[in-house]
């Protein structure tokens, strides 16, 4: 059994996932546009290059996403009620990923030692996605 995170975007999924691939490394397992879909899909011509599905392995998980075509209804909702939590193996990894993902975004809590014994911080990336970082590695 596994649990993966799926993110929806309003036309900038490719840009967001290139950003995530630069931060986490690795290669996409799948990258399909709406133009790759069946000919009878009712997608406006100017949205055919938007992402229908993308998957990026991150550790033992997979981060997935797509754009929401205008023909599918309302735009993707505000994601302020969801956060992706990343558990790094070291403080160095935590610092590096936090710097990459917060670049151009908003730091909502600086990385710091917390009362529960972890090194923790949070940010909103430049695409509006909430990230939490929790490292259980002791300082030192």
Secondary structure, 3 states (H helix, E strand, C coil): CCCCEEEEECCCHHHHHHHHHHHHCCCEEEEEEHHHCCCCCCCCHHHCCCEEEEEEEECCEEEEEEECCHHHCCCCCCCCCCEEEECCCCHHHHHHHHHHHHCCCEEEEEEEECCCCCEEEEEECCCCCEEEEEECCCCC
